[in-house]
Amino acid sequence: MIRTFEGFESSALATLAKLPGWSRDDYAAGKADLKKGLLDPAVGLISQVAEQLSEQVGSELTVNPKIGGSVSPMNRDLRFAKDKSVLYKDAVMLTTWDGVDKKSSPMFWIRIAHDSVGFASGISFDKVTREKWREAVADDDSGQVLVDALAPLQKHPTYDLDGASLKNAPKPWGNDHPRADLLRHTAIQARWHEPTPPTATLPRFTGFCVDKLSELVPVHLWLKEYLA
C-alpha cells in the first residue's frame, strides 16, 4: 500500500534549522514531534512521488518505506566526521531507485531543509559502472545524448553536476576530448535546490516534487540505458 502525504508540519520544517545545535537530550525531547511532522510525512511523500515517476521512467521505482530506508535518519554518521560536536542534520534526504540494488542503481533524491528543497538524479560508480560510463561518454552518439539531457538543467541558478573528482580525463582519452569534463567523473549527481514553496504543508507538494524530478528523467533514462 502506498502511504499518502498530507503535508509537512510547518513547526517541524522550522525545527530543521535548529537540529545542528541540539544535544541528545534535546533530540529525545523533540523526537516524537519531528517524527510526526516531518519523517512520517516524508515516507508518504517519497512513496507517492516514486509511484508517479514510475510511469515516466517505464519501470517500478523502489522505495523502502521507512526511516533509515528511503528516508534518512536525522543523526549524523560521526565515524569519519571531522567535527563530532554536531550530532544532527539540518535536512532530511528522500531516495528512490530504479533497480534491486540501491548502491548500483540510478536514483532520484529529494532533500528537504527548513528553507529549501533540492532535487537530484545520479548513480554511484563501481569498477564496472565506471568503465561503462567512460565508454558511453566518450562515444559521440551516446555522449551527446547525455550532454543534451543535462543542458536544460543549467537554467536553475543553483544547478551543480557533482562527481568530477579526477584532475584529468583518464587514458586513453585526453583533456582535449569534447567531453573531458564528464570523463573526469567517478560518480554523477545532477542537482539543484530552490526555496521551499508554501505548498510543502499541503498534499499538492507531491505534484510539485514530481514536476521537478520530471526534469531529471532524461538523465535518469540515460543512466539506466548505459550504466545499469
C-alpha positions in Angstrom: 0.0 0.0 0.0 1.3 3.5 -0.9 1.3 5.8 2.0 -0.3 9.2 1.5 1.2 12.6 2.0 -0.9 15.2 3.7 1.9 17.8 4.1 4.7 18.6 6.5 4.0 20.5 9.7 5.5 24.0 9.5 6.8 23.7 13.0 8.7 20.5 12.0 10.3 22.2 9.0 11.4 25.1 11.2 13.0 22.7 13.6 15.4 21.5 10.9 17.3 24.8 11.2 17.8 24.2 14.9 18.8 20.5 14.8 22.6 21.0 14.3 22.6 22.8 17.7 20.6 20.1 19.5 22.0 17.8 22.2 20.9 14.2 22.6 18.6 15.3 25.4 17.1 18.0 23.1 16.5 15.3 20.4 15.0 12.9 22.8 12.5 15.6 23.9 11.6 16.6 20.3 11.8 13.3 18.5 8.1 12.4 18.6 7.1 15.8 17.2 9.8 15.5 14.5 8.7 12.0 13.5 5.0 13.1 13.3 5.5 16.3 11.5 8.5 15.5 9.2 9.7 12.0 9.0 6.5 10.1 8.7 5.1 12.5 6.1 8.4 12.1 4.2 7.8 8.4 3.9 4.4 9.2 2.4 5.9 11.8 0.1 8.6 9.6 -1.4 6.2 6.7 -1.8 3.7 8.8 -3.8 6.5 10.5 -5.8 8.0 7.2 -6.8 4.7 5.8 -7.8 4.0 8.7 -10.2 7.6 8.9 -11.5 7.5 5.1 -12.3 5.1 5.9 -15.1 7.6 8.2 -16.7 10.7 6.0 -16.4 8.9 2.9 -17.6 9.7 0.7 -14.6 8.6 0.5 -11.0 10.9 2.6 -8.8 11.9 1.0 -5.5 11.0 2.6 -2.2 12.0 1.3 1.3 9.1 3.0 3.1 10.7 3.6 6.5 13.1 5.9 8.3 16.5 4.6 7.7 15.3 3.3 4.3 14.1 5.7 1.7 14.0 8.5 4.4 17.3 9.3 6.1 17.6 9.3 9.8 18.4 12.7 11.4 21.5 11.7 13.3 24.9 12.3 11.6 27.3 9.4 10.9 30.2 10.6 13.1 32.6 7.8 12.3 34.5 9.8 9.7 33.4 13.3 10.6 36.0 15.9 11.5 33.5 17.9 13.6 31.9 15.4 16.0 30.2 18.1 18.0 27.2 18.4 15.6 25.0 15.4 16.2 22.1 16.0 13.9 21.5 17.1 10.3 19.7 20.2 9.1 17.9 18.3 6.3 16.2 15.0 5.5 17.0 13.1 2.4 14.4 11.1 0.5 15.5 8.5 -2.1 14.0 6.1 -4.6 16.0 4.0 -7.1 15.5 2.1 -10.3 16.6 -1.5 -9.6 17.1 -4.0 -6.9 20.5 -2.9 -5.5 20.4 0.6 -4.3 24.1 1.0 -4.4 24.3 0.3 -8.2 21.0 1.7 -9.4 20.1 5.1 -10.9 18.5 7.1 -8.1 16.3 10.2 -7.5 16.8 12.3 -4.4 14.7 15.0 -2.7 16.4 17.0 0.0 14.1 18.8 2.5 15.7 21.6 4.6 13.9 24.3 6.6 14.0 26.9 3.7 14.9 24.9 0.6 14.1 21.7 -1.3 16.6 20.0 -3.5 16.2 17.6 -6.4 18.8 15.2 -7.9 19.4 12.2 -10.1 22.5 10.2 -10.3 24.4 6.9 -9.6 27.4 5.7 -7.7 30.2 4.1 -9.7 31.9 0.7 -9.1 34.6 -0.5 -11.4 32.1 -1.9 -13.9 29.9 1.2 -13.9 32.9 3.5 -14.2 34.1 1.7 -17.4 30.6 1.8 -18.8 30.4 5.5 -18.1 33.6 6.3 -19.8 32.8 4.3 -22.9 29.3 5.8 -23.2 30.5 9.4 -22.5 33.4 9.1 -25.0 31.2 7.8 -27.7 30.0 10.7 -29.9 26.4 9.5 -30.1 25.6 8.4 -26.6 27.9 11.1 -25.1 25.9 13.8 -27.0 22.6 12.4 -25.7 23.8 12.9 -22.2 25.0 16.4 -22.9 21.6 17.2 -24.3 19.9 15.7 -21.3 21.9 17.8 -18.9 21.7 21.1 -20.8 18.2 22.2 -19.8 19.0 21.8 -16.1 21.5 24.7 -16.3 18.6 27.1 -16.2 18.5 26.6 -12.5 20.7 29.1 -10.7 21.9 26.5 -8.2 22.5 23.7 -10.6 25.5 21.6 -10.0 26.9 18.4 -11.6 28.8 16.6 -8.8 31.3 13.8 -9.1 34.2 15.1 -11.3 36.9 14.1 -8.9 39.8 13.4 -11.3 42.1 16.2 -12.3 42.4 15.0 -15.9 40.5 12.8 -18.3 41.6 9.2 -18.0 43.6 7.4 -20.6 43.3 6.8 -23.5 41.3 10.0 -23.7 42.9 13.4 -23.2 41.8 16.7 -21.9 41.2 17.8 -25.5 38.2 15.3 -25.7 35.0 17.3 -26.2 33.5 15.7 -23.1 36.7 15.6 -21.0 34.8 17.2 -18.1 32.4 14.3 -18.0 35.2 11.7 -18.3 36.7 13.1 -15.1 33.7 11.8 -13.1 33.9 8.9 -10.6 30.2 9.3 -9.8 27.5 11.6 -11.0 24.7 13.5 -9.4 22.9 16.3 -11.3 21.2 18.5 -8.7 19.8 21.9 -7.8 17.8 23.4 -4.9 15.2 26.2 -4.6 13.2 27.9 -1.9 10.7 25.6 -0.2 7.2 26.6 -1.5 4.2 27.2 0.8 2.6 24.1 -0.6 5.1 22.0 1.5 2.5 21.8 4.2 -0.2 20.7 1.7 -0.9 17.4 -0.2 -0.2 19.1 -3.5 3.5 19.3 -2.6 3.7 15.8 -4.1 2.9 17.2 -7.5 5.4 19.9 -7.2 8.2 17.4 -6.4 7.1 15.1 -9.3 7.2 18.1 -11.7 10.7 19.0 -10.6 12.1 15.5 -10.8 10.5 15.0 -14.2 13.1 17.5 -15.4 15.7 14.9 -14.4 14.0 11.9 -16.2 16.1 12.3 -19.4 19.3 12.0 -17.3 17.9 9.1 -15.3 16.9 7.2 -18.5 20.4 7.7 -19.9 22.0 6.3 -16.8 19.5 3.4 -16.9 20.3 2.6 -20.5 24.1 2.8 -20.4 25.1 2.1 -16.9 22.5 0.0 -15.0 
